[in-house]
Amino acid sequence: MLGMFMILPVFALYAEHLPQAATPMQVGLAIGLYGLVQACLQIPLGMWSDRIGRKPVIVLGLVIFSAGSFIAGHAEEIHWILLGRAVQGAGAISGAVSALLSDVTRPQVRTQAMAVMGAGMGLAFVIALILGPIVSGLINVDGIFDLTGVLALLAVPAVLFLVPDVPVMKTQREGLMKTLLDGQLLRLDGGVFMLHATMTMLFIAAPQALVDTLHLPSAQHWQVYLPVLLLSLLPVFPLIRRIEARGAVKRAFLGAIGLLALALLTASELHGNAIGLWLALFLFFAGFNYLEGTLPSLISRRAPPEHKGAALGVYASSQFLGGFIGGTLGGFASGHWGVGGTFAVAACLPLIWFTFAVTLQPPPSLRHLQSSSGH
């Protein structure tokens, strides 16, 4: 993820200086193609991980992703870079990775484990914003692609030898269809779609607000994102333990959705005020970090163990599609209504999410855990 994110702040300028300069459309396609291919392949690879095991699928995905990185790193024109980005996206293993994390963690700590993984991705994003321009100056953007491929290959022995093995369960086609059409799981899939659409819209409006209000150039935005992300993480893990111990998961879940809406409405009204902008970002990431850990945990608890990979594959596809739709909607809102309007439109998404999250039921395993466990 670190290598992937380091590309974002430097790729557009790099593409302009290729032997044949890329068009803005080609630059946008090169950035977005990865997520589109990911969204298409998460479900089949998640289902495959149910049939043959998590580790083989994850290792294959890392190798494919690495191959795509090397293709892009050795390309001298945009069409080969597009091919490399598509091959990178074909290593669509987010669902399989989440399923493996679920397999090797106890239900009591699963939400915290998912939150740690989500927080790691968030930190990778912020650190990449800092390192991207620096590393690009040392080894160029093609070097970042190659470095990303090497890092992916280094992850292979970690998966094979440092992660516990889990048995492969026998799957049944009838149970698979029931899992994919489960109304409660679909509510969670819709939730992650809304969550990542909202986050993408935030990152369309927030950079301009940081420039206008705090007078920070884009290269220094990490000075806001990093402390806000770290401070918003502090209350999340104690809250997760307390909420699950008290059986208040649904109330906290709905409260976190409401917190997203409150944060974005605050940003819409107060983005021109430094304190208001900092407060809005803190509230948003506090709610986001909790939901980012809770959603996959609830999916893994409700889905049958033999179809967990498929269920989390649907979840991962919804996640990537949410980012794509959020980017499109955010760009439209920004062009028509500016920063405040983009925040306001983004605030509508968690409000829509709330309407179908109200009918969400905690999975039976969670109830059993709350009644049988004293800690």
PyMOL commands that set and color helices and strands:
alter all, ss='L'
color gray80, all
select helices_A, chain A and resi 2-7+11-16+24-52+54-73+78-90+94-103+107-162+173-180+183-214+218-220+222-233+236-245+249-270+274-302+305-357+364-372
alter helices_A, ss='H'
color red, helices_A
deselect
rebuild
show_as cartoon
